[in-house]
Amino acid sequence: MNDASPDPAATLRVEALTREAFAPFGDVIAFGAATKVFPINNGTTQRHHALARVDVGAGHGLISLARAEPRTLPFAITMLERHPLGSQAFIPLSKTPYLIVVAESPEHSPRCFLATHGEGVNYHAGTWHHPLIALDQVSDFLIVDRGGEGHNCDEVNLPRTWRIVEVPRELRIDDEYVASLEHDLILNRLAAYFSTQVGIDVSSTDAPLCARIDFHGGTDREFWLARNSPDFDIAPHLDFISRVLDGTRGDWTIVLMDWTVDPEREIGRYRKPAS
């Protein structure tokens, strides 16, 4: 860490990690970065294929684990390293964010990317980069890189100090943000079900509608549909409802009720056709 009063001219702007932006330096290892996705294992698994190429040259591949201590911002970037004989991938084993600093060369201005929610990176052979910059808490990573003969780590002190001062809040995709996206996704899928199967449009309602899933020979589950109801809480049901809508549960019926009039008044239902 790090001097106070950072020079604005030496401050690194933190960017979102995307496949296109990171392409000059390596590969992004994330579901959204896949260009080819196909089912395997009798359709029970989706393979997001060839996210990165492992380059070991004349050496051999290694799989290792790393445990990184969190760094505190502002943080000074004073050195870079590279591995000229092979690629190096870091895949986080948690959803904790971390920072990636890379450069075309020690003489070029570095770039700083924020990886969030499990995104990994694979540095191409020879890419100048800073060692791991974990944030918030101790973070574990899977490493895939090269072993074998030959010198494969160059380190250099930079001609000037660069500083990472802060991470913009809009870039930090934390668990709360992801849960809110998942919440809206499930809500919209349920709304589509009621619209297409029951003929009732609940996509923009503010009324405290309640939906109940009846399992024939199983347990019922209730949850609120209204976005603005003070008692609305779909969060505990997200995974459960998602599996229902994806067809991975058995025989069920969705029942829609209007609690503004009578909590027992049913206004629509849809039973999944027998498979």
Backbone torsions as a table, in degrees:
resi	resn	phi	psi	omega
1	MET	NA	-147.4	-90.7
2	ASN	171.8	133.3	-178.5
3	ASP	-77.1	149.8	170.1
4	ALA	-75.8	176.2	177.2
5	SER	52.5	62.0	-179.4
6	PRO	-66.3	146.0	176.3
7	ASP	-74.4	118.7	-177.7
8	PRO	-56.1	-30.8	-178.3
9	ALA	-69.2	-19.5	-177.8
10	ALA	-105.3	12.9	-177.7
11	THR	-86.9	131.8	176.9
12	LEU	-87.5	131.2	175.2
13	ARG	-83.1	129.9	179.6
14	VAL	-83.0	127.3	-178.0
15	GLU	-110.1	157.2	171.5
16	ALA	-70.4	141.9	178.7
17	LEU	-82.8	115.2	175.7
18	THR	-129.7	157.9	179.8
19	ARG	-60.4	-40.4	-177.6
20	GLU	-69.4	-44.9	-177.2
21	ALA	-67.8	-32.4	-175.3
22	PHE	-89.9	-7.9	-173.3
23	ALA	-53.7	-37.8	179.6
24	PRO	-63.8	-16.8	-173.6
25	PHE	-112.3	-22.6	-177.6
26	GLY	164.9	-151.7	-173.7
27	ASP	-119.4	148.2	172.2
28	VAL	-96.7	129.0	-179.0
29	ILE	-104.5	96.9	-177.0
30	ALA	-161.0	156.3	-179.5
31	PHE	-58.5	-40.3	-177.8
32	GLY	-71.1	-11.3	-178.4
33	ALA	-91.6	-5.0	-176.2
34	ALA	-71.9	137.1	173.7
35	THR	-102.5	-9.2	179.1
36	LYS	-141.3	120.3	-179.9
37	VAL	-130.4	131.9	179.9
38	PHE	-151.6	155.8	-178.1
39	PRO	-77.9	145.5	172.9
40	ILE	-135.8	177.8	176.8
41	ASN	55.1	52.2	179.0
42	ASN	58.4	33.5	175.8
43	GLY	82.2	4.5	-178.1
44	THR	-88.9	-6.9	-176.1
45	THR	-138.4	139.0	173.7
46	GLN	-101.4	119.4	178.7
47	ARG	-92.7	120.9	173.8
48	HIS	-94.2	99.1	-158.3
49	HIS	-86.4	141.7	167.1
50	ALA	51.8	54.5	178.4
51	LEU	-70.3	-25.5	-179.3
52	ALA	-154.7	154.7	177.2
53	ARG	-105.2	125.4	178.0
54	VAL	-85.8	119.4	-177.0
55	ASP	-111.9	111.8	178.8
56	VAL	-115.9	3.1	178.6
57	GLY	55.9	-128.4	179.1
58	ALA	-88.8	5.2	-178.3
59	GLY	-93.2	-151.1	178.6
60	HIS	-137.0	157.4	-177.8
61	GLY	-78.4	146.0	177.0
62	LEU	-127.2	144.8	170.1
63	ILE	-120.9	123.4	-176.7
64	SER	-133.9	170.1	173.7
65	LEU	-119.2	145.9	176.7
66	ALA	-131.4	143.2	175.2
67	ARG	-120.1	112.7	-171.6
68	ALA	-104.4	131.4	173.7
69	GLU	-74.1	143.8	179.7
70	PRO	-70.1	143.8	175.7
71	ARG	-98.5	154.4	-178.9
72	THR	-107.9	135.2	176.6
73	LEU	-92.1	145.4	0.0
74	PRO	-69.8	148.4	-175.4
75	PHE	-127.7	135.0	-176.2
76	ALA	-93.4	132.1	174.9
77	ILE	-102.4	109.6	-175.7
78	THR	-117.8	-10.6	-177.6
79	MET	-148.5	162.5	173.3
80	LEU	-137.8	163.7	175.2
81	GLU	-137.6	164.5	174.6
82	ARG	-149.6	161.6	179.4
83	HIS	-123.3	96.2	-170.2
84	PRO	-71.1	-17.8	-173.2
85	LEU	-101.3	-1.3	-179.3
86	GLY	-173.4	166.1	177.4
87	SER	-77.7	167.5	176.0
88	GLN	-147.1	124.0	-178.0
89	ALA	-113.7	140.6	173.1
90	PHE	-121.8	121.2	-179.5
91	ILE	-122.1	112.4	-177.2
92	PRO	-66.8	145.3	178.4
93	LEU	-98.8	12.7	174.4
94	SER	-145.4	179.8	-179.7
95	LYS	-97.2	9.7	-178.9
96	THR	-67.9	134.2	-179.0
97	PRO	-70.0	156.3	174.4
98	TYR	-150.1	164.5	-176.1
99	LEU	-107.9	147.9	179.9
100	ILE	-125.3	123.2	178.0
101	VAL	-116.9	124.7	-178.1
102	VAL	-135.9	162.8	178.3
103	ALA	-154.1	153.1	175.0
104	GLU	-65.3	-35.4	177.9
105	SER	-162.6	167.0	177.6
106	PRO	-61.9	-20.1	-179.8
107	GLU	-86.4	-17.1	179.3
108	HIS	-87.1	156.7	175.2
109	SER	-66.7	131.5	177.8
110	PRO	-70.0	164.8	170.8
111	ARG	-122.4	147.7	-176.4
112	CYS	-123.7	128.0	-179.9
113	PHE	-119.9	146.9	175.3
114	LEU	-103.1	121.3	173.7
115	ALA	-97.1	133.5	-175.7
116	THR	-132.9	152.2	167.8
117	HIS	54.0	45.6	171.7
118	GLY	90.9	6.5	178.8
119	GLU	-70.5	136.4	174.7
120	GLY	-112.7	169.8	177.3
121	VAL	-136.2	153.2	174.7
122	ASN	-125.9	111.3	178.3
123	TYR	-77.1	130.2	172.6
124	HIS	-63.9	154.5	176.2
125	ALA	-54.5	131.1	177.8
126	GLY	86.6	-0.5	179.9
127	THR	-73.8	126.9	175.5
128	TRP	-75.1	130.0	-177.7
129	HIS	-152.7	160.6	175.9
130	HIS	-90.9	148.8	173.5
131	PRO	-57.4	168.2	-174.7
132	LEU	-49.3	134.6	175.6
133	ILE	-122.2	83.6	177.1
134	ALA	-74.0	152.7	178.6
135	LEU	-122.7	153.9	166.8
136	ASP	74.1	-45.7	-175.4
137	GLN	-160.2	165.5	174.8
138	VAL	-56.4	131.6	-172.9
139	SER	-129.8	138.3	179.7
140	ASP	-102.1	143.2	-178.1
141	PHE	-134.8	145.3	167.2
142	LEU	-91.1	130.6	179.6
143	ILE	-112.9	133.1	173.3
144	VAL	-123.1	113.4	-179.7
145	ASP	-151.9	-161.6	-170.4
146	ARG	-104.0	141.7	167.3
147	GLY	-122.4	164.2	178.8
148	GLY	129.7	-175.7	-177.7
149	GLU	-70.1	154.8	175.7
150	GLY	105.9	151.9	179.2
151	HIS	-79.1	120.3	-172.2
152	ASN	-129.3	26.8	173.9
153	CYS	-149.0	110.0	173.9
154	ASP	-103.7	136.0	175.8
155	GLU	-123.6	145.4	-179.3
156	VAL	-144.5	141.0	171.5
157	ASN	-83.5	135.9	-176.4
158	LEU	-77.6	150.5	179.2
159	PRO	-68.6	-15.8	175.0
160	ARG	-145.5	160.9	177.8
161	THR	-93.1	132.2	174.3
162	TRP	-109.5	151.1	-177.4
163	ARG	-128.6	137.9	169.0
164	ILE	-99.5	113.2	-172.5
165	VAL	-91.5	-45.4	-177.6
166	GLU	-157.4	160.4	174.0
167	VAL	-105.1	120.2	179.0
168	PRO	-55.6	134.9	-176.5
169	ARG	-58.2	-33.6	-176.2
170	GLU	-70.1	-14.3	179.0
171	LEU	-89.1	-16.5	-173.7
172	ARG	-85.7	103.7	179.3
173	ILE	-91.0	86.7	-177.4
174	ASP	-89.4	179.7	-175.9
175	ASP	-60.7	-36.3	-179.8
176	GLU	-64.7	-41.2	179.8
177	TYR	-66.5	-44.6	179.7
178	VAL	-63.3	-40.4	178.4
179	ALA	-61.8	-37.3	179.6
180	SER	-67.2	-37.8	176.9
181	LEU	-65.9	-42.9	179.8
182	GLU	-64.9	-39.1	177.3
183	HIS	-56.5	-50.8	-178.6
184	ASP	-66.7	-36.2	179.7
185	LEU	-63.0	-47.3	179.7
186	ILE	-64.6	-42.0	-180.0
187	LEU	-60.8	-43.2	-179.8
188	ASN	-67.2	-36.2	178.4
189	ARG	-67.9	-39.6	176.4
190	LEU	-64.1	-42.2	178.4
191	ALA	-60.0	-40.1	178.4
192	ALA	-64.7	-37.5	177.3
193	TYR	-61.0	-47.5	-178.0
194	PHE	-67.8	-35.1	-179.5
195	SER	-67.7	-44.5	-174.9
196	THR	-85.3	-34.0	-173.6
197	GLN	-97.9	-34.4	-177.9
198	VAL	-102.7	-21.4	-178.9
199	GLY	80.6	22.9	179.7
200	ILE	-120.5	126.4	-179.2
201	ASP	-89.0	109.4	177.8
202	VAL	-114.0	13.7	-172.1
203	SER	-67.7	-27.4	-176.6
204	SER	-122.8	14.0	-175.7
205	THR	-73.3	144.8	171.2
206	ASP	-106.4	-0.6	-180.0
207	ALA	-74.3	147.6	-179.2
208	PRO	-77.6	74.2	174.6
209	LEU	-75.5	149.7	178.0
210	CYS	-123.3	135.7	175.2
211	ALA	-113.1	144.3	177.9
212	ARG	-128.9	132.1	173.8
213	ILE	-100.1	118.9	177.3
214	ASP	-99.5	121.5	174.3
215	PHE	-97.1	126.6	-176.3
216	HIS	-77.2	108.2	-173.9
217	GLY	87.9	13.5	-179.1
218	GLY	-138.6	-156.0	-175.4
219	THR	-97.3	140.5	175.9
220	ASP	-82.0	157.9	177.1
221	ARG	-141.2	129.3	178.8
222	GLU	-111.4	149.7	175.3
223	PHE	-157.9	154.9	179.9
224	TRP	-83.6	149.1	176.6
225	LEU	-108.1	-22.1	-172.5
226	ALA	-74.2	130.5	-178.2
227	ARG	-66.2	-37.5	-170.5
228	ASN	-104.3	10.6	177.5
229	SER	-72.3	132.6	-178.6
230	PRO	-64.3	-21.7	-179.6
231	ASP	-97.2	3.8	-174.2
232	PHE	-69.5	124.5	178.5
233	ASP	-150.8	96.6	179.1
234	ILE	-93.8	-12.0	-171.7
235	ALA	-53.0	-44.6	-178.2
236	PRO	-65.8	-13.3	-173.5
237	HIS	-107.0	0.2	-169.0
238	LEU	-57.3	-53.1	-177.5
239	ASP	-64.0	-40.9	-179.3
240	PHE	-61.3	-50.1	-177.8
241	ILE	-66.2	-38.1	179.3
242	SER	-60.0	-41.8	178.6
243	ARG	-67.2	-34.8	176.1
244	VAL	-62.8	-49.6	-176.4
245	LEU	-68.5	-26.2	178.2
246	ASP	-84.0	0.4	175.0
247	GLY	80.8	19.4	-178.7
248	THR	-97.1	7.5	170.5
249	ARG	-111.8	170.4	-174.0
250	GLY	-81.1	-141.0	-175.5
251	ASP	-74.2	124.1	-176.5
252	TRP	-148.5	161.7	175.4
253	THR	-130.9	134.5	172.5
254	ILE	-97.9	126.8	179.7
255	VAL	-116.0	132.3	178.9
256	LEU	-110.0	130.6	-178.6
257	MET	-127.3	149.6	-179.9
258	ASP	-105.5	103.9	-175.1
259	TRP	-81.4	-4.4	177.4
260	THR	-73.4	-22.8	-178.1
261	VAL	-109.1	-57.1	-176.4
262	ASP	-153.0	119.3	-176.7
263	PRO	-61.6	-15.4	178.8
264	GLU	-101.0	-1.0	-175.9
265	ARG	-80.7	115.9	-179.1
266	GLU	-87.4	130.1	-179.5
267	ILE	-113.9	-1.8	176.3
268	GLY	175.8	153.8	176.0
269	ARG	-150.4	155.7	176.7
270	TYR	-142.1	124.2	177.1
271	ARG	-103.6	129.0	179.4
272	LYS	-64.2	131.3	178.0
273	PRO	-59.9	145.0	178.7
274	ALA	-60.9	135.7	-178.5
275	SER	-89.7	NA	NA
